[in-house]
């Protein structure tokens, strides 16, 4: 399965972005998740992750866990995730204006 090493998902309303699927078999595992909040935006977001296999990017059957360091944020922030996960997404929990963009990068593996 080809996994992109970089992907963006943006949202300008309440709700979640699609899942960004990552390769949980990478060793050592590391995914960098960064959220850019547009200038003048009035929004609150939480970054969520999954540990169950994802059927596709819109999978609603998996449990979404909140990334503890990125709950109820209102400004741009970033974190490295070092425990294996299967996907990450952005959840805009309150929105008046602006855009939140999740940027995800994972190193590539040579087969």
Secondary structure, DSSP 8 states (H G I E B T S, - for coil): ----SEEEEEESSSEE---EE--TT-SS--EEEEEEE-TT-EEEEEEEEE-S--SSTT--SS--EE-GGGSSB-S-EEEEE-S--SEEEEEEEEEEE--EEEEEEE-----
